[in-house]
C-alpha cells in the first residue's frame, strides 16, 4: 500500500526532491497494484489513477491483474518490450511476497532505464512477523547496490509505532548506472537478509 502511515509517500517525495523527478511526462513502473489508503486522501483509490492524473505514464505489474495492473508473475522474466523503459520503478510492499527473489530483483533492474531510479519500502529482517516470504537488511541492500553499480540516494530504517507489533521497514532509493545485474550466485551470497 502507498500509505502515509508507513512512509511510502514521504519516501517517494524525498526521492523526487533528491533526484528532481517531475511527474508530468514521467514513465513509472509499479510493483503490485498499490492503493492509497482511505485515511491518506479520504478514499481508497488505486495509485495508478492518481499518478495518471498528474501526467505520469504508469504501468503496474501484479499477478492478480486488478486495478489496471498487467498480470505478470514477477518471479519470471518480464517481456523484453518493458526493458529499460521506465524512469522510476517503485516497490511499496510487493517484492517481499515474490517467491523467486533473484528474478524479481532482476526484473526491477531491467525495467529501469539507465540513470533512472528504483524506490523500495520493504520489511526489515525481524519485523512484520507472518506478513511475507522475505525480509531485508540495509547491509544486503548496500551490497546489492555496489554489485549492480547503483548509486544509493536514500537508505534509512523506517519505524512504525503500533502497539504489540514490530513493523520496521527499509526505505531505499537507488539510481541505476550502466552496470549489469549480478549473477544468481552472487545475489544469493550477498542477500543474506532473508531474500533467498
C-alpha positions in Angstrom: 0.0 0.0 0.0 1.1 3.5 -0.8 0.4 4.7 2.7 1.3 7.8 4.7 1.3 5.7 7.8 4.2 3.6 6.7 6.3 6.2 5.0 5.9 5.4 1.3 4.5 8.8 0.4 7.3 10.5 2.3 9.9 8.2 0.6 8.6 9.0 -2.9 8.5 12.7 -2.1 12.1 12.6 -0.7 13.4 10.6 -3.7 11.5 13.0 -6.1 13.2 16.1 -4.5 16.7 14.5 -4.4 16.5 13.2 -8.0 14.5 16.1 -9.4 11.7 13.8 -10.5 8.9 15.8 -12.3 5.6 13.9 -12.6 4.2 15.2 -16.0 5.7 13.0 -18.7 7.3 10.6 -16.3 7.3 6.9 -17.1 6.7 4.8 -14.0 6.5 1.1 -13.3 5.0 0.0 -10.0 5.3 -3.5 -8.5 1.9 -4.5 -7.2 -1.4 -2.8 -7.8 -0.9 -0.4 -4.9 -3.7 1.6 -3.4 -3.7 4.8 -1.4 -5.3 4.2 1.9 -8.5 6.0 2.8 -7.0 7.9 5.7 -4.3 9.4 3.4 -6.7 11.2 1.0 -10.3 10.5 2.2 -11.0 7.5 -0.1 -9.1 4.3 -1.0 -8.0 4.5 -4.7 -5.5 2.8 -6.9 -2.3 4.8 -7.1 -2.3 4.2 -10.9 -5.2 6.6 -11.3 -3.7 9.2 -9.0 -0.3 9.2 -10.9 -2.1 9.3 -14.2 -4.0 12.4 -13.1 -0.6 14.1 -12.8 0.5 13.1 -16.3 2.5 10.0 -15.4 2.7 7.1 -17.9 2.1 4.5 -15.2 2.2 0.7 -15.6 1.7 -1.6 -12.7 2.7 -5.3 -12.6 0.8 -7.6 -10.3 0.0 -11.3 -10.8 -3.6 -10.5 -9.7 -4.2 -8.1 -12.7 -6.5 -5.8 -10.6 -6.8 -2.1 -10.8 -5.4 -1.9 -14.3 -2.2 -3.9 -13.4 -0.6 -6.1 -16.0 -0.9 -9.7 -14.8 2.7 -10.9 -14.8 4.4 -13.2 -12.3 7.4 -11.2 -11.1 9.3 -14.5 -10.3 9.6 -15.0 -14.0 11.3 -12.8 -16.6 9.2 -9.9 -17.9 8.9 -9.5 -21.7 11.8 -7.6 -23.3 9.4 -4.9 -24.5 9.4 -3.5 -21.0 13.2 -3.4 -20.5 14.8 -0.1 -19.7 11.5 1.8 -20.5 10.8 3.4 -17.1 12.3 6.5 -15.4 11.1 5.3 -12.0 10.3 1.8 -10.6 8.5 1.6 -7.3 8.1 -1.2 -4.9 5.9 -0.4 -1.9 5.1 -3.8 -0.5 5.3 -6.3 -3.3 8.7 -7.8 -3.8 8.8 -9.4 -0.4 5.8 -11.6 -1.4 7.5 -12.9 -4.6 9.0 -16.4 -4.3 11.8 -16.2 -6.9 13.8 -13.3 -5.4 16.6 -13.3 -7.9 14.3 -12.9 -10.9 12.1 -10.3 -9.1 15.0 -8.0 -8.3 16.4 -8.6 -11.8 13.1 -7.5 -13.2 13.3 -4.3 -11.3 16.7 -3.7 -12.7 15.6 -4.5 -16.2 12.5 -2.3 -16.1 14.5 0.8 -15.0 16.3 3.0 -17.6 20.0 3.8 -17.1 20.1 6.8 -14.7 16.5 6.0 -13.6 15.6 5.4 -10.0 14.3 2.4 -8.1 12.4 3.1 -4.9 11.7 0.4 -2.3 9.9 0.3 1.0 10.4 -3.3 2.2 10.2 -5.2 5.5 13.3 -5.3 7.7 14.6 -8.6 9.0 13.0 -9.4 12.3 9.8 -7.3 11.6 6.4 -7.8 10.1 6.0 -11.3 11.5 3.9 -13.6 9.3 3.5 -10.8 6.7 5.6 -12.0 3.8 8.1 -14.5 2.4 11.3 -12.4 2.5 12.8 -9.7 4.7 15.8 -7.4 4.1 18.6 -5.5 5.9 20.5 -2.4 4.9 23.8 -4.2 4.6 22.5 -6.6 2.0 20.8 -3.8 0.0 24.0 -1.8 0.1 25.9 -4.9 -1.2 23.3 -5.3 -4.0 23.8 -1.6 -5.0 27.5 -2.0 -5.1 27.3 -5.2 -7.1 25.0 -3.7 -9.7 26.7 -0.3 -9.9 23.8 1.6 -8.4 24.2 4.9 -6.6 22.4 4.9 -3.2 20.3 8.0 -3.0 18.4 7.0 0.2 18.9 4.3 2.7 17.0 4.5 6.0 15.2 2.5 8.5 11.5 3.5 9.0 10.0 2.7 12.4 6.3 2.3 12.7 4.6 2.5 16.0 1.7 0.2 16.6 1.0 -1.5 19.9 2.5 -5.0 20.2 3.7 -5.1 16.6 7.2 -4.8 15.2 6.7 -3.0 11.8 10.1 -1.7 10.7 11.0 -1.2 7.1 14.0 -0.3 5.0 13.3 2.6 2.7 15.8 3.0 -0.1 16.2 4.6 -3.5 18.9 3.6 -6.0 19.9 5.4 -9.2 20.8 2.8 -11.9 24.1 3.2 -13.6 25.5 1.3 -16.5 26.1 -1.9 -14.6 24.5 -5.3 -15.4 22.5 -7.1 -12.8 24.6 -9.5 -10.7 24.5 -13.3 -11.3 22.3 -15.6 -9.3 25.2 -17.0 -7.1 26.4 -13.5 -6.2 22.8 -12.5 -5.4 22.3 -15.5 -3.1 25.6 -14.7 -1.4 25.0 -11.0 -0.7 21.3 -11.0 0.0 21.8 -12.5 3.5 18.8 -10.7 5.0 16.4 -13.5 4.1 16.0 -12.8 0.4 16.9 -16.2 -0.8 
